[in-house]
Amino acid sequence: MTDAGQRCGHVAIVGRPNVGKSTLLNRLVGARISITSAKAQTTRHRITGILTRGDTQILFVDTPGFQTLHRSRLNTRMNAAVTQSLAGIDAVVVVIEAGRTVEADRAVVRLLPAGARVVAALNKLDRLRDRDALLPQMAELAGLFPFAAIVPISAEKDRGLVALVEEIRKLLPTGRHAHDEDEITDRDERFLAAEFVREKIFRLLGEELPYASAVAIDRFVHEGAVRRIHATVYVDRENQRAILLGAGGAKMKEIASSARTDMERLFGGPVFLEVWVRVKRGWADDDAQLSRLGY
């Protein structure tokens, strides 16, 4: 295949929190590179997932949902990441819950640049009992923005994704592929390791504590086939540290064990993981600390 026959472009995935952006990215690239949980506002970083199908390569950018909880410098930076993701891209996928458009969705649509090439993905179709609700929703969305297409999907059940990719493909420029065919992300293993630990904190702890924590990888070395990883979880208060550790450190052992299993599955080899918990008061409002943590 000649370069002239190829298409390649950057596509931002945007939407309000908890509409399934990360699940969609993971399903499209075929691996869990972006963390997910039932809690809203889990994603904090821009994650690039790479999908190569035949002559087409799509560089997906999964962004944080616009943050409305826990106001801080951290959330200011996260919201800036969403806005910046719309600059210099070739197309946008706006993810909206099927059958239910709320004001937060409309706010995201209003932020779309004039002239942007945009596909609306109506996600969680499998949860929609009345499919007739799609028709008025699609009519409303068509009045809000000149979408190139509106595609009902279920990222969780892998429905409608072939049609979604085809609609995205139509919007991409011709050009040489930027990555090898077997690459699925531009993020390194160090970053992904921190994200896996953070995901387990979201999944295994209560409502408030995950939002008050951050994960740093202090050491990541290869010893033969083994990856040795030392991580630190930062929290704001001493009582949060106690909750994370659990009785006799049991909760942190559960978090670390579950994260290690996911790392071994993605990295394709054994992982030795140690995790410490430290109190760093005000970390979410400390620009120097946020920069060190990669925000």
Rosetta blueprint (number, residue, H / E / L):
1 M L
2 T L
3 D H
4 A H
5 G H
6 Q L
7 R E
8 C E
9 G E
10 H E
11 V E
12 A E
13 I E
14 V E
15 G L
16 R L
17 P L
18 N L
19 V L
20 G L
21 K H
22 S H
23 T H
24 L H
25 L H
26 N H
27 R H
28 L H
29 V H
30 G L
31 A L
32 R L
33 I L
34 S L
35 I L
36 T L
37 S L
38 A L
39 K L
40 A L
41 Q L
42 T L
43 T L
44 R L
45 H L
46 R L
47 I E
48 T E
49 G E
50 I E
51 L E
52 T E
53 R E
54 G L
55 D L
56 T E
57 Q E
58 I E
59 L E
60 F E
61 V E
62 D E
63 T L
64 P L
65 G L
66 F L
67 Q L
68 T L
69 L L
70 H L
71 R L
72 S L
73 R H
74 L H
75 N H
76 T H
77 R H
78 M H
79 N H
80 A H
81 A H
82 V H
83 T H
84 Q H
85 S H
86 L L
87 A L
88 G L
89 I L
90 D L
91 A E
92 V E
93 V E
94 V E
95 V E
96 I E
97 E E
98 A L
99 G L
100 R L
101 T L
102 V L
103 E H
104 A H
105 D H
106 R H
107 A H
108 V H
109 V H
110 R H
111 L L
112 L L
113 P L
114 A L
115 G L
116 A L
117 R L
118 V E
119 V E
120 A E
121 A E
122 L E
123 N E
124 K L
125 L H
126 D H
127 R H
128 L L
129 R L
130 D L
131 R H
132 D H
133 A H
134 L H
135 L H
136 P H
137 Q H
138 M H
139 A H
140 E H
141 L H
142 A H
143 G H
144 L H
145 F L
146 P L
147 F L
148 A L
149 A E
150 I E
151 V E
152 P E
153 I L
154 S E
155 A L
156 E L
157 K L
158 D L
159 R E
160 G L
161 L H
162 V H
163 A H
164 L H
165 V H
166 E H
167 E H
168 I H
169 R H
170 K L
171 L L
172 L L
173 P L
174 T E
175 G L
176 R L
177 H L
178 A L
179 H L
180 D L
181 E L
182 D L
183 E L
184 I L
185 T E
186 D L
187 R L
188 D L
189 E H
190 R H
191 F H
192 L H
193 A H
194 A H
195 E H
196 F H
197 V H
198 R H
199 E H
200 K H
201 I H
202 F H
203 R H
204 L H
205 L L
206 G L
207 E L
208 E L
209 L H
210 P H
211 Y H
212 A H
213 S L
214 A E
215 V E
216 A E
217 I E
218 D E
219 R E
220 F E
221 V E
222 H E
223 E E
224 G L
225 A L
226 V E
227 R E
228 R E
229 I E
230 H E
231 A E
232 T E
233 V E
234 Y E
235 V E
236 D L
237 R L
238 E H
239 N H
240 Q H
241 R H
242 A H
243 I H
244 L H
245 L H
246 G L
247 A H
248 G H
249 G H
250 A H
251 K H
252 M H
253 K H
254 E H
255 I H
256 A H
257 S H
258 S H
259 A H
260 R H
261 T H
262 D H
263 M H
264 E H
265 R H
266 L H
267 F H
268 G L
269 G L
270 P L
271 V E
272 F E
273 L E
274 E E
275 V E
276 W E
277 V E
278 R E
279 V E
280 K L
281 R L
282 G L
283 W H
284 A H
285 D H
286 D L
287 D H
288 A H
289 Q H
290 L H
291 S H
292 R H
293 L L
294 G L
295 Y L
